[in-house]
Amino acid sequence: MDTPVLDLSYLTSISGNDSKYMYEVINLFLSTVPDGLKKLEQLVKNTDDFEGIHRQAHSLKSSFSIIKVGDIFDDIAAIVILGREARGKEEIDQRLDNVLATFEAAMPVITAERDRHKARK
Amino acid sequence: MLDSVTILVAEDNLLNQRVLKFIFQRVNASVKFALTGKEAIDLLEQEPFDIILMDLQMPEMDGLTATKHIRQTMKNTTPIVAITAGRFADENELCLEAGMNACVFKPFEADSLCALIKNIVSNNNPTS
């Protein structure tokens, strides 16, 4: 079975599909995660700072465990491990490209879901 | 379920903060947030809490360092539960060695997290 573009099942389960809460969390996700991804991209593309890569990916992993976007969680989790072990720069680079492409493609879906809950709250 | 229980959460991820705030509001717990281990220590110096939820990885001061400070320097015995997104084999052991009481993994399952907190707080303060 294909991984869904956007999986809000965790948020739905803890909130009882409360639209006010769903809107608030999705909005917070959209206002924090793109900057977090840019920081990770900067670290991966321009440095060999594995510790920094590990820390930034770890922070993003938390966010992508709450709102799942395609296979991003798996790629970020792998980057966390590689960063911690200070190895696999080429794999980190490839996985980050997957993350950025998946996130960009999913943005309209995430935004639409946020707006749907905004209208219902 | 957690009426009047006071919880200090040290967590730098705003999404996780929001999730925890929602979970604890629903069970009538009182919660305060710190963004770093240092902020958590500062808050703990100002007022007592029934329990502390401590993220392991935070800027300025991580959760293990903050816990060691709380236990060894402050001589404070407030129960501390580690909250972590990592699942590295040595993590649970490191948490217990630092003086934490338990370790839970993100994302949080609301009922089991509240049950764990209730259990730890009750055991730490049998009259509550």
gemmi code that builds the backbone of each chain (N, CA, C; Angstrom):
import gemmi

chains = {
    "A": [
        ("MET", (0.843, -1.195, 0.000), (0.000, 0.000, 0.000), (0.885, 1.253, 0.000)),
        ("ASP", (0.523, 2.231, -0.836), (1.321, 3.453, -0.900), (1.194, 4.257, 0.396)),
        ("THR", (2.298, 4.917, 0.779), (2.268, 5.805, 1.940), (1.449, 7.055, 1.584)),
        ("PRO", (0.528, 7.476, 2.451), (-0.252, 8.674, 2.114), (0.614, 9.927, 2.085)),
        ("VAL", (0.216, 10.891, 1.269), (0.950, 12.158, 1.201), (0.964, 12.826, 2.572)),
        ("LEU", (-0.173, 12.757, 3.272), (-0.295, 13.410, 4.579), (-1.076, 12.496, 5.513)),
        ("ASP", (-0.491, 12.212, 6.667), (-1.139, 11.332, 7.646), (-1.326, 12.102, 8.953)),
        ("LEU", (-2.574, 12.444, 9.241), (-2.883, 13.205, 10.455), (-3.538, 12.325, 11.514)),
        ("SER", (-3.366, 11.019, 11.384), (-4.088, 10.107, 12.276), (-3.700, 10.299, 13.752)),
        ("TYR", (-2.448, 10.618, 14.002), (-2.048, 10.823, 15.398), (-2.757, 12.035, 15.998)),
        ("LEU", (-2.710, 13.140, 15.268), (-3.385, 14.353, 15.752), (-4.883, 14.125, 15.912)),
        ("THR", (-5.460, 13.444, 14.950), (-6.895, 13.171, 15.006), (-7.232, 12.345, 16.234)),
        ("SER", (-6.384, 11.366, 16.528), (-6.675, 10.472, 17.648), (-6.558, 11.185, 18.992)),
        ("ILE", (-5.567, 12.040, 19.146), (-5.439, 12.686, 20.459), (-6.408, 13.850, 20.620)),
        ("SER", (-6.868, 14.420, 19.517), (-7.739, 15.601, 19.636), (-9.210, 15.265, 19.431)),
        ("GLY", (-9.501, 14.029, 19.002), (-10.894, 13.719, 18.674), (-11.360, 14.530, 17.471)),
        ("ASN", (-10.425, 14.805, 16.564), (-10.718, 15.568, 15.340), (-11.235, 16.979, 15.659)),
        ("ASP", (-10.710, 17.554, 16.702), (-11.059, 18.920, 17.093), (-10.416, 19.882, 16.082)),
        ("SER", (-11.230, 20.530, 15.259), (-10.694, 21.350, 14.159), (-9.890, 22.546, 14.650)),
        ("LYS", (-10.299, 23.131, 15.761), (-9.556, 24.278, 16.281), (-8.121, 23.860, 16.620)),
        ("TYR", (-8.019, 22.709, 17.292), (-6.713, 22.198, 17.676), (-5.919, 21.738, 16.447)),
        ("MET", (-6.592, 21.035, 15.530), (-5.911, 20.552, 14.324), (-5.347, 21.726, 13.526)),
        ("TYR", (-6.160, 22.767, 13.381), (-5.700, 23.969, 12.658), (-4.455, 24.545, 13.339)),
        ("GLU", (-4.525, 24.667, 14.656), (-3.432, 25.287, 15.403), (-2.129, 24.507, 15.223)),
        ("VAL", (-2.209, 23.184, 15.321), (-0.988, 22.371, 15.230), (-0.448, 22.326, 13.796)),
        ("ILE", (-1.347, 22.194, 12.825), (-0.888, 22.178, 11.419), (-0.263, 23.526, 11.067)),
        ("ASN", (-0.869, 24.586, 11.561), (-0.327, 25.921, 11.298), (1.057, 26.076, 11.934)),
        ("LEU", (1.199, 25.571, 13.139), (2.499, 25.615, 13.821), (3.530, 24.789, 13.046)),
        ("PHE", (3.103, 23.641, 12.546), (3.965, 22.781, 11.722), (4.453, 23.560, 10.498)),
        ("LEU", (3.515, 24.240, 9.830), (3.872, 24.974, 8.611), (4.729, 26.206, 8.900)),
        ("SER", (4.642, 26.712, 10.103), (5.430, 27.904, 10.419), (6.800, 27.566, 11.007)),
        ("THR", (7.052, 26.313, 11.328), (8.348, 25.955, 11.913), (9.166, 24.975, 11.041)),
        ("VAL", (8.490, 24.016, 10.433), (9.226, 22.952, 9.729), (9.984, 23.439, 8.480)),
        ("PRO", (9.394, 24.313, 7.629), (10.181, 24.758, 6.465), (11.515, 25.398, 6.854)),
        ("ASP", (11.519, 26.206, 7.892), (12.789, 26.801, 8.354), (13.738, 25.730, 8.879)),
        ("GLY", (13.180, 24.753, 9.579), (13.992, 23.647, 10.085), (14.628, 22.849, 8.961)),
        ("LEU", (13.882, 22.657, 7.887), (14.424, 21.937, 6.729), (15.516, 22.759, 6.043)),
        ("LYS", (15.313, 24.073, 5.990), (16.341, 24.938, 5.380), (17.641, 24.860, 6.179)),
        ("LYS", (17.520, 24.858, 7.515), (18.717, 24.746, 8.351), (19.434, 23.426, 8.100)),
        ("LEU", (18.641, 22.349, 8.013), (19.246, 21.037, 7.752), (19.922, 21.024, 6.386)),
        ("GLU", (19.261, 21.601, 5.406), (19.838, 21.654, 4.055), (21.158, 22.422, 4.063)),
        ("GLN", (21.190, 23.522, 4.782), (22.407, 24.327, 4.850), (23.547, 23.513, 5.476)),
        ("LEU", (23.212, 22.783, 6.540), (24.233, 21.988, 7.222), (24.742, 20.855, 6.329)),
        ("VAL", (23.821, 20.204, 5.634), (24.205, 19.043, 4.816), (24.984, 19.479, 3.579)),
        ("LYS", (24.503, 20.532, 2.934), (25.115, 20.930, 1.654), (26.422, 21.700, 1.830)),
        ("ASN", (26.537, 22.411, 2.964), (27.678, 23.331, 3.095), (28.684, 22.973, 4.182)),
        ("THR", (28.416, 21.937, 4.956), (29.335, 21.620, 6.061), (29.526, 20.106, 6.193)),
        ("ASP", (30.468, 19.753, 7.041), (30.631, 18.359, 7.461), (30.320, 18.254, 8.955)),
        ("ASP", (29.434, 19.103, 9.406), (29.080, 19.170, 10.825), (28.054, 18.069, 11.155)),
        ("PHE", (28.559, 16.858, 11.360), (27.653, 15.729, 11.613), (26.852, 15.932, 12.902)),
        ("GLU", (27.474, 16.523, 13.905), (26.761, 16.754, 15.159), (25.588, 17.713, 14.935)),
        ("GLY", (25.858, 18.780, 14.175), (24.786, 19.725, 13.850), (23.694, 19.067, 13.024)),
        ("ILE", (24.088, 18.231, 12.068), (23.119, 17.511, 11.238), (22.269, 16.597, 12.114)),
        ("HIS", (22.924, 15.899, 13.020), (22.204, 15.007, 13.931), (21.180, 15.778, 14.760)),
        ("ARG", (21.593, 16.900, 15.328), (20.704, 17.688, 16.189), (19.512, 18.239, 15.410)),
        ("GLN", (19.802, 18.779, 14.232), (18.719, 19.393, 13.454), (17.742, 18.326, 12.951)),
        ("ALA", (18.285, 17.200, 12.506), (17.407, 16.126, 12.024), (16.586, 15.559, 13.183)),
        ("HIS", (17.186, 15.468, 14.343), (16.487, 14.954, 15.522), (15.285, 15.829, 15.858)),
        ("SER", (15.472, 17.126, 15.793), (14.380, 18.057, 16.079), (13.254, 17.888, 15.049)),
        ("LEU", (13.628, 17.761, 13.780), (12.622, 17.584, 12.734), (11.905, 16.241, 12.851)),
        ("LYS", (12.630, 15.243, 13.317), (12.037, 13.914, 13.468), (10.826, 13.964, 14.398)),
        ("SER", (10.954, 14.738, 15.470), (9.827, 14.891, 16.404), (8.609, 15.451, 15.688)),
        ("SER", (8.838, 16.488, 14.895), (7.711, 17.126, 14.195), (7.075, 16.178, 13.188)),
        ("PHE", (7.914, 15.419, 12.466), (7.377, 14.510, 11.458), (6.806, 13.222, 12.061)),
        ("SER", (6.994, 13.038, 13.368), (6.310, 11.908, 14.008), (4.883, 12.305, 14.401)),
        ("ILE", (4.643, 13.607, 14.519), (3.301, 14.098, 14.858), (2.471, 14.262, 13.594)),
        ("ILE", (3.056, 14.875, 12.585), (2.393, 15.024, 11.283), (3.254, 14.291, 10.265)),
        ("LYS", (2.745, 13.178, 9.770), (3.546, 12.352, 8.861), (3.299, 12.811, 7.420)),
        ("VAL", (4.395, 13.027, 6.703), (4.329, 13.495, 5.323), (5.080, 12.490, 4.456)),
        ("GLY", (4.342, 11.698, 3.690), (4.972, 10.672, 2.856), (5.920, 9.814, 3.684)),
        ("ASP", (7.096, 9.573, 3.100), (8.105, 8.758, 3.795), (9.162, 9.616, 4.509)),
        ("ILE", (8.853, 10.877, 4.722), (9.867, 11.779, 5.272), (10.381, 11.305, 6.631)),
        ("PHE", (9.479, 10.813, 7.473), (9.925, 10.381, 8.806), (11.052, 9.350, 8.703)),
        ("ASP", (10.905, 8.390, 7.782), (11.923, 7.333, 7.645), (13.269, 7.913, 7.193)),
        ("ASP", (13.203, 8.846, 6.233), (14.446, 9.467, 5.753), (15.106, 10.292, 6.862)),
        ("ILE", (14.293, 11.049, 7.594), (14.855, 11.879, 8.672), (15.447, 10.995, 9.775)),
        ("ALA", (14.737, 9.911, 10.094), (15.244, 9.000, 11.132), (16.595, 8.411, 10.715)),
        ("ALA", (16.731, 8.095, 9.424), (18.011, 7.564, 8.935), (19.106, 8.625, 9.022)),
        ("ILE", (18.752, 9.878, 8.711), (19.739, 10.969, 8.797), (20.177, 11.173, 10.254)),
        ("VAL", (19.233, 11.039, 11.181), (19.573, 11.164, 12.611), (20.653, 10.154, 12.980)),
        ("ILE", (20.451, 8.909, 12.553), (21.404, 7.848, 12.899), (22.762, 8.092, 12.231)),
        ("LEU", (22.723, 8.422, 10.938), (23.986, 8.659, 10.220), (24.736, 9.849, 10.804)),
        ("GLY", (23.981, 10.893, 11.165), (24.611, 12.066, 11.777), (25.249, 11.717, 13.103)),
        ("ARG", (24.525, 10.941, 13.881), (25.054, 10.544, 15.204), (26.338, 9.725, 15.062)),
        ("GLU", (26.351, 8.877, 14.009), (27.519, 8.012, 13.803), (28.585, 8.678, 12.929)),
        ("ALA", (28.312, 9.929, 12.521), (29.271, 10.712, 11.715), (29.767, 9.951, 10.493)),
        ("ARG", (28.827, 9.456, 9.704), (29.192, 8.721, 8.486), (28.072, 8.859, 7.448)),
        ("GLY", (28.385, 8.410, 6.225), (27.358, 8.315, 5.180), (26.896, 9.655, 4.637)),
        ("LYS", (27.817, 10.571, 4.418), (27.418, 11.901, 3.926), (26.651, 11.805, 2.611)),
        ("GLU", (27.081, 10.886, 1.736), (26.402, 10.752, 0.448), (24.955, 10.285, 0.637)),
        ("GLU", (24.753, 9.338, 1.546), (23.391, 8.861, 1.816), (22.550, 9.961, 2.471)),
        ("ILE", (23.183, 10.701, 3.384), (22.467, 11.825, 4.008), (21.996, 12.795, 2.928)),
        ("ASP", (22.886, 13.096, 2.013), (22.579, 14.030, 0.941), (21.409, 13.521, 0.081)),
        ("GLN", (21.447, 12.248, -0.246), (20.369, 11.672, -1.075), (19.044, 11.664, -0.325)),
        ("ARG", (19.099, 11.282, 0.932), (17.852, 11.238, 1.720), (17.276, 12.648, 1.910)),
        ("LEU", (18.166, 13.611, 2.114), (17.679, 14.984, 2.265), (17.001, 15.450, 0.975)),
        ("ASP", (17.558, 15.100, -0.185), (16.915, 15.469, -1.452), (15.509, 14.868, -1.526)),
        ("ASN", (15.379, 13.623, -1.075), (14.042, 12.999, -1.051), (13.096, 13.764, -0.139)),
        ("VAL", (13.622, 14.132, 1.033), (12.800, 14.857, 2.019), (12.312, 16.173, 1.434)),
        ("LEU", (13.237, 16.933, 0.829), (12.878, 18.255, 0.317), (11.883, 18.153, -0.832)),
        ("ALA", (12.084, 17.177, -1.706), (11.161, 17.007, -2.842), (9.778, 16.563, -2.360)),
        ("THR", (9.773, 15.638, -1.400), (8.485, 15.142, -0.876), (7.732, 16.258, -0.162)),
        ("PHE", (8.476, 17.036, 0.602), (7.820, 18.110, 1.365), (7.258, 19.176, 0.420)),
        ("GLU", (8.033, 19.523, -0.583), (7.567, 20.543, -1.530), (6.297, 20.064, -2.244)),
        ("ALA", (6.293, 18.794, -2.622), (5.120, 18.260, -3.320), (3.898, 18.195, -2.398)),
        ("ALA", (4.152, 18.008, -1.100), (3.043, 17.853, -0.152), (2.501, 19.181, 0.374)),
        ("MET", (3.250, 20.240, 0.194), (2.847, 21.538, 0.761), (1.415, 21.947, 0.410)),
        ("PRO", (1.003, 21.821, -0.848), (-0.388, 22.220, -1.156), (-1.413, 21.380, -0.391)),
        ("VAL", (-1.115, 20.109, -0.175), (-2.042, 19.225, 0.554), (-2.099, 19.631, 2.032)),
        ("ILE", (-0.938, 19.904, 2.602), (-0.890, 20.294, 4.019), (-1.610, 21.636, 4.215)),
        ("THR", (-1.330, 22.559, 3.315), (-1.961, 23.884, 3.407), (-3.482, 23.765, 3.273)),
        ("ALA", (-3.924, 22.940, 2.341), (-5.373, 22.762, 2.144), (-6.013, 22.151, 3.387)),
        ("GLU", (-5.314, 21.219, 4.018), (-5.855, 20.585, 5.230), (-5.929, 21.600, 6.374)),
        ("ARG", (-4.894, 22.422, 6.480), (-4.939, 23.487, 7.497), (-6.140, 24.405, 7.257)),
        ("ASP", (-6.326, 24.800, 6.009), (-7.411, 25.735, 5.697), (-8.779, 25.097, 5.894)),
        ("ARG", (-8.858, 23.802, 5.644), (-10.131, 23.087, 5.868), (-10.501, 23.120, 7.346)),
        ("HIS", (-9.511, 22.915, 8.206), (-9.794, 22.953, 9.655), (-10.040, 24.392, 10.124)),
        ("LYS", (-9.383, 25.336, 9.486), (-9.612, 26.739, 9.849), (-11.074, 27.107, 9.578)),
        ("ALA", (-11.579, 26.630, 8.477), (-12.967, 26.950, 8.117), (-13.967, 26.297, 9.061)),
        ("ARG", (-13.584, 25.180, 9.667), (-14.513, 24.426, 10.547), (-14.417, 24.817, 11.995)),
        ("LYS", (-13.308, 25.499, 12.371), (-13.067, 25.723, 13.809), (-14.036, 26.757, 14.410)),
    ],
    "B": [
        ("MET", (-8.385, 13.175, 35.911), (-7.448, 12.071, 36.143), (-6.148, 12.559, 36.800)),
        ("LEU", (-5.676, 13.741, 36.356), (-4.466, 14.302, 36.966), (-4.789, 15.639, 37.626)),
        ("ASP", (-5.965, 15.729, 38.205), (-6.386, 16.977, 38.856), (-5.333, 17.437, 39.850)),
        ("SER", (-4.973, 18.696, 39.738), (-4.045, 19.377, 40.650), (-2.597, 18.883, 40.555)),
        ("VAL", (-2.317, 17.959, 39.664), (-0.921, 17.548, 39.472), (-0.179, 18.650, 38.714)),
        ("THR", (0.985, 19.030, 39.229), (1.778, 20.076, 38.571), (2.934, 19.444, 37.799)),
        ("ILE", (3.019, 19.808, 36.528), (3.992, 19.171, 35.632), (4.894, 20.237, 35.015)),
        ("LEU", (6.178, 19.999, 35.076), (7.145, 20.851, 34.377), (7.638, 20.078, 33.156)),
        ("VAL", (7.464, 20.673, 31.984), (7.900, 20.022, 30.752), (9.069, 20.804, 30.167)),
        ("ALA", (10.197, 20.146, 30.014), (11.353, 20.743, 29.340), (11.412, 20.147, 27.935)),
        ("GLU", (11.079, 20.948, 26.959), (10.931, 20.454, 25.577), (11.084, 21.627, 24.626)),
        ("ASP", (12.020, 21.530, 23.675), (12.250, 22.669, 22.780), (11.429, 22.604, 21.502)),
        ("ASN", (10.801, 21.485, 21.225), (9.992, 21.374, 20.007), (8.586, 21.908, 20.287)),
        ("LEU", (8.216, 22.978, 19.590), (6.942, 23.649, 19.863), (5.741, 22.763, 19.557)),
        ("LEU", (5.881, 21.904, 18.554), (4.769, 20.986, 18.242), (4.536, 20.014, 19.399)),
        ("ASN", (5.633, 19.487, 19.922), (5.487, 18.573, 21.068), (4.919, 19.297, 22.277)),
        ("GLN", (5.353, 20.535, 22.473), (4.776, 21.327, 23.571), (3.267, 21.443, 23.404)),
        ("ARG", (2.851, 21.729, 22.182), (1.410, 21.927, 21.950), (0.629, 20.632, 22.161)),
        ("VAL", (1.227, 19.518, 21.739), (0.572, 18.213, 21.942), (0.424, 17.930, 23.440)),
        ("LEU", (1.501, 18.162, 24.180), (1.457, 17.889, 25.624), (0.483, 18.822, 26.335)),
        ("LYS", (0.469, 20.079, 25.926), (-0.469, 21.031, 26.541), (-1.910, 20.547, 26.354)),
        ("PHE", (-2.208, 20.095, 25.158), (-3.562, 19.606, 24.875), (-3.885, 18.375, 25.723)),
        ("ILE", (-2.948, 17.437, 25.771), (-3.162, 16.206, 26.552), (-3.409, 16.546, 28.032)),
        ("PHE", (-2.588, 17.436, 28.575), (-2.686, 17.728, 30.016), (-3.874, 18.628, 30.350)),
        ("GLN", (-4.275, 19.475, 29.418), (-5.490, 20.281, 29.654), (-6.703, 19.368, 29.827)),
        ("ARG", (-6.737, 18.321, 29.043), (-7.905, 17.427, 29.079), (-8.017, 16.648, 30.372)),
        ("VAL", (-6.903, 16.510, 31.103), (-6.959, 15.760, 32.368), (-6.758, 16.684, 33.567)),
        ("ASN", (-6.912, 17.995, 33.302), (-6.892, 19.001, 34.376), (-5.567, 19.095, 35.133)),
        ("ALA", (-4.486, 18.739, 34.467), (-3.175, 18.925, 35.087), (-2.710, 20.359, 34.840)),
        ("SER", (-1.826, 20.828, 35.697), (-1.259, 22.160, 35.533), (0.147, 22.004, 34.955)),
        ("VAL", (0.419, 22.666, 33.831), (1.693, 22.426, 33.165), (2.412, 23.740, 32.865)),
        ("LYS", (3.720, 23.732, 33.069), (4.578, 24.849, 32.658), (5.664, 24.294, 31.737)),
        ("PHE", (6.089, 25.142, 30.788), (7.060, 24.681, 29.799), (8.389, 25.432, 29.895)),
        ("ALA", (9.453, 24.695, 29.661), (10.790, 25.272, 29.525), (11.346, 24.833, 28.181)),
        ("LEU", (12.118, 25.711, 27.548), (12.664, 25.392, 26.223), (14.043, 24.734, 26.295)),
        ("THR", (14.676, 24.837, 27.468), (16.011, 24.253, 27.636), (16.107, 23.630, 29.034)),
        ("GLY", (17.142, 22.835, 29.214), (17.372, 22.265, 30.539), (17.643, 23.353, 31.570)),
        ("LYS", (18.329, 24.396, 31.140), (18.640, 25.515, 32.042), (17.357, 26.214, 32.501)),
        ("GLU", (16.460, 26.437, 31.558), (15.177, 27.074, 31.908), (14.400, 26.195, 32.894)),
        ("ALA", (14.468, 24.893, 32.690), (13.770, 23.967, 33.595), (14.326, 24.084, 35.012)),
        ("ILE", (15.639, 24.147, 35.113), (16.274, 24.301, 36.428), (15.844, 25.615, 37.077)),
        ("ASP", (15.830, 26.684, 36.279), (15.415, 27.994, 36.813), (13.985, 27.933, 37.350)),
        ("LEU", (13.101, 27.288, 36.595), (11.701, 27.186, 37.049), (11.595, 26.340, 38.316)),
        ("LEU", (12.380, 25.265, 38.345), (12.330, 24.371, 39.501), (12.882, 25.050, 40.762)),
        ("GLU", (13.782, 25.981, 40.557), (14.307, 26.737, 41.713), (13.270, 27.715, 42.274)),
        ("GLN", (12.310, 28.073, 41.421), (11.293, 29.050, 41.841), (10.080, 28.402, 42.498)),
        ("GLU", (9.744, 27.166, 42.076), (8.541, 26.528, 42.607), (8.654, 25.006, 42.481)),
        ("PRO", (7.935, 24.298, 43.360), (7.994, 22.834, 43.268), (7.017, 22.297, 42.209)),
        ("PHE", (7.330, 21.143, 41.675), (6.438, 20.449, 40.736), (6.285, 19.007, 41.203)),
        ("ASP", (5.168, 18.392, 40.813), (4.972, 16.983, 41.167), (5.816, 16.063, 40.301)),
        ("ILE", (6.064, 16.494, 39.064), (6.826, 15.649, 38.135), (7.427, 16.509, 37.030)),
        ("ILE", (8.529, 16.039, 36.493), (9.193, 16.750, 35.392), (9.268, 15.820, 34.183)),
        ("LEU", (8.857, 16.312, 33.027), (9.085, 15.597, 31.774), (10.251, 16.289, 31.081)),
        ("MET", (11.282, 15.540, 30.792), (12.543, 16.135, 30.329), (12.945, 15.569, 28.967)),
        ("ASP", (12.939, 16.429, 27.960), (13.474, 16.032, 26.661), (14.982, 15.809, 26.816)),
        ("LEU", (15.525, 14.894, 26.053), (16.956, 14.632, 26.190), (17.791, 15.642, 25.423)),
        ("GLN", (17.331, 15.979, 24.217), (18.141, 16.851, 23.379), (17.521, 18.237, 23.305)),
        ("MET", (18.161, 19.191, 23.941), (17.695, 20.583, 23.929), (18.909, 21.486, 23.777)),
        ("PRO", (18.693, 22.709, 23.262), (19.816, 23.640, 23.180), (20.221, 24.121, 24.571)),
        ("GLU", (21.382, 24.655, 24.663), (21.955, 25.267, 25.877), (22.312, 24.228, 26.935)),
        ("MET", (21.321, 23.439, 27.366), (21.618, 22.364, 28.318), (20.696, 21.185, 28.030)),
        ("ASP", (21.293, 20.009, 27.776), (20.463, 18.856, 27.424), (19.826, 18.232, 28.678)),
        ("GLY", (18.919, 17.294, 28.435), (18.148, 16.726, 29.528), (18.950, 15.906, 30.514)),
        ("LEU", (19.961, 15.208, 30.028), (20.790, 14.402, 30.945), (21.597, 15.310, 31.873)),
        ("THR", (22.167, 16.374, 31.304), (22.943, 17.309, 32.126), (22.045, 17.998, 33.152)),
        ("ALA", (20.862, 18.421, 32.705), (19.924, 19.087, 33.618), (19.512, 18.145, 34.752)),
        ("THR", (19.278, 16.898, 34.408), (18.868, 15.927, 35.425), (19.972, 15.701, 36.461)),
        ("LYS", (21.193, 15.572, 35.971), (22.316, 15.388, 36.912), (22.432, 16.589, 37.841)),
        ("HIS", (22.220, 17.786, 37.289), (22.284, 19.000, 38.125), (21.170, 18.987, 39.173)),
        ("ILE", (19.979, 18.616, 38.750), (18.825, 18.594, 39.671), (19.072, 17.589, 40.802)),
        ("ARG", (19.600, 16.442, 40.446), (19.836, 15.396, 41.457), (21.064, 15.690, 42.336)),
        ("GLN", (22.162, 16.040, 41.682), (23.430, 16.103, 42.422), (23.684, 17.464, 43.070)),
        ("THR", (23.350, 18.538, 42.378), (23.630, 19.878, 42.917), (22.456, 20.403, 43.722)),
        ("MET", (21.264, 20.278, 43.174), (20.077, 20.794, 43.872), (19.566, 19.827, 44.934)),
        ("LYS", (20.005, 18.565, 44.862), (19.523, 17.515, 45.777), (17.998, 17.413, 45.736)),
        ("ASN", (17.444, 17.605, 44.538), (15.994, 17.612, 44.355), (15.557, 16.220, 43.892)),
        ("THR", (14.516, 15.672, 44.526), (14.099, 14.289, 44.228), (12.797, 14.217, 43.417)),
        ("THR", (12.365, 15.349, 42.869), (11.158, 15.334, 42.021), (11.314, 14.274, 40.921)),
        ("PRO", (10.303, 13.426, 40.740), (10.423, 12.420, 39.680), (10.656, 13.060, 38.307)),
        ("ILE", (11.543, 12.477, 37.544), (11.858, 12.984, 36.193), (11.656, 11.855, 35.187)),
        ("VAL", (10.838, 12.146, 34.164), (10.608, 11.183, 33.092), (11.236, 11.732, 31.820)),
        ("ALA", (12.080, 10.939, 31.211), (12.690, 11.350, 29.944), (11.671, 11.223, 28.829)),
        ("ILE", (11.655, 12.232, 27.938), (10.834, 12.123, 26.736), (11.779, 12.235, 25.548)),
        ("THR", (11.726, 11.274, 24.684), (12.712, 11.241, 23.606), (12.129, 10.691, 22.318)),
        ("ALA", (12.663, 11.247, 21.203), (12.277, 10.729, 19.890), (13.246, 9.642, 19.443)),
        ("GLY", (14.364, 9.557, 20.140), (15.360, 8.562, 19.761), (15.016, 7.199, 20.323)),
        ("ARG", (15.524, 6.190, 19.711), (15.325, 4.847, 20.249), (16.660, 4.102, 20.218)),
        ("PHE", (17.689, 4.817, 20.617), (19.004, 4.186, 20.649), (19.095, 3.254, 21.853)),
        ("ALA", (19.806, 2.191, 21.665), (19.825, 1.120, 22.663), (20.276, 1.597, 24.031)),
        ("ASP", (21.196, 2.559, 24.040), (21.769, 2.970, 25.324), (20.974, 4.081, 26.003)),
        ("GLU", (19.918, 4.551, 25.369), (19.238, 5.746, 25.868), (18.578, 5.527, 27.230)),
        ("ASN", (17.851, 4.441, 27.342), (17.152, 4.157, 28.604), (18.150, 4.040, 29.755)),
        ("GLU", (19.258, 3.362, 29.485), (20.288, 3.176, 30.516), (20.897, 4.514, 30.939)),
        ("LEU", (21.178, 5.377, 29.941), (21.749, 6.699, 30.246), (20.791, 7.530, 31.095)),
        ("CYS", (19.494, 7.414, 30.788), (18.480, 8.181, 31.540), (18.464, 7.742, 33.000)),
        ("LEU", (18.463, 6.457, 33.221), (18.407, 5.946, 34.597), (19.685, 6.289, 35.345)),
        ("GLU", (20.818, 6.191, 34.657), (22.101, 6.540, 35.283), (22.153, 8.000, 35.709)),
        ("ALA", (21.497, 8.863, 34.908), (21.504, 10.297, 35.231), (20.592, 10.620, 36.405)),
        ("GLY", (19.709, 9.680, 36.749), (18.813, 9.897, 37.876), (17.351, 10.023, 37.506)),
        ("MET", (17.038, 9.719, 36.232), (15.634, 9.773, 35.809), (14.892, 8.535, 36.308)),
        ("ASN", (13.569, 8.666, 36.382), (12.756, 7.572, 36.918), (12.195, 6.662, 35.824)),
        ("ALA", (12.021, 7.217, 34.618), (11.438, 6.436, 33.525), (11.739, 7.137, 32.208)),
        ("CYS", (11.402, 6.471, 31.117), (11.679, 6.997, 29.787), (10.465, 6.724, 28.899)),
        ("VAL", (9.926, 7.729, 28.232), (8.820, 7.511, 27.289), (9.216, 8.054, 25.919)),
        ("PHE", (8.617, 7.469, 24.910), (9.007, 7.805, 23.540), (7.944, 8.618, 22.826)),
        ("LYS", (8.406, 9.549, 22.003), (7.508, 10.342, 21.169), (7.160, 9.532, 19.912)),
        ("PRO", (6.006, 9.725, 19.312), (4.937, 10.606, 19.782), (4.188, 9.982, 20.961)),
        ("PHE", (3.656, 10.820, 21.822), (3.051, 10.358, 23.060), (1.686, 9.723, 22.832)),
        ("GLU", (1.432, 8.656, 23.537), (0.087, 8.062, 23.572), (-0.544, 8.601, 24.848)),
        ("ALA", (-1.604, 9.377, 24.674), (-2.127, 10.196, 25.771), (-2.480, 9.374, 27.014)),
        ("ASP", (-3.246, 8.316, 26.836), (-3.716, 7.555, 28.001), (-2.562, 6.911, 28.765)),
        ("SER", (-1.623, 6.322, 28.032), (-0.529, 5.641, 28.732), (0.417, 6.646, 29.389)),
        ("LEU", (0.603, 7.807, 28.756), (1.453, 8.834, 29.366), (0.825, 9.334, 30.673)),
        ("CYS", (-0.481, 9.603, 30.636), (-1.160, 10.093, 31.852), (-1.172, 9.022, 32.946)),
        ("ALA", (-1.341, 7.772, 32.545), (-1.340, 6.681, 33.527), (0.032, 6.557, 34.182)),
        ("LEU", (1.079, 6.688, 33.381), (2.442, 6.621, 33.923), (2.683, 7.759, 34.913)),
        ("ILE", (2.273, 8.954, 34.539), (2.467, 10.110, 35.430), (1.692, 9.910, 36.727)),
        ("LYS", (0.460, 9.467, 36.607), (-0.366, 9.251, 37.804), (0.295, 8.229, 38.730)),
        ("ASN", (0.796, 7.173, 38.137), (1.433, 6.113, 38.913), (2.689, 6.625, 39.633)),
        ("ILE", (3.528, 7.338, 38.903), (4.773, 7.836, 39.500), (4.483, 8.867, 40.589)),
        ("VAL", (3.563, 9.783, 40.319), (3.243, 10.826, 41.308), (2.616, 10.193, 42.558)),
        ("SER", (1.750, 9.222, 42.367), (1.114, 8.553, 43.511), (2.142, 7.832, 44.368)),
        ("ASN", (3.071, 7.156, 43.709), (4.098, 6.420, 44.457), (5.057, 7.362, 45.177)),
        ("ASN", (5.263, 8.546, 44.572), (6.188, 9.504, 45.172), (5.542, 10.275, 46.327)),
        ("ASN", (4.213, 10.328, 46.293), (3.489, 11.100, 47.300), (2.215, 10.327, 47.654)),
        ("PRO", (2.340, 9.265, 48.470), (1.228, 8.341, 48.713), (-0.037, 8.999, 49.276)),
        ("THR", (0.082, 10.179, 49.856), (-1.113, 10.819, 50.416), (-1.922, 11.550, 49.358)),
        ("SER", (-1.350, 11.730, 48.126), (-2.058, 12.502, 47.107), (-3.130, 11.659, 46.439)),
    ],
}
model = gemmi.Model(1)
for chain_id, residues in chains.items():
    chain = gemmi.Chain(chain_id)
    for i, (resn, *xyz) in enumerate(residues, 1):
        res = gemmi.Residue()
        res.name, res.seqid = resn, gemmi.SeqId(i, " ")
        for name, pos in zip(("N", "CA", "C"), xyz):
            atom = gemmi.Atom()
            atom.name, atom.element = name, gemmi.Element(name[0])
            atom.pos, atom.b_iso = gemmi.Position(*pos), 0.0
            res.add_atom(atom)
        chain.add_residue(res)
    model.add_chain(chain)
structure = gemmi.Structure()
structure.add_model(model)
structure.setup_entities()
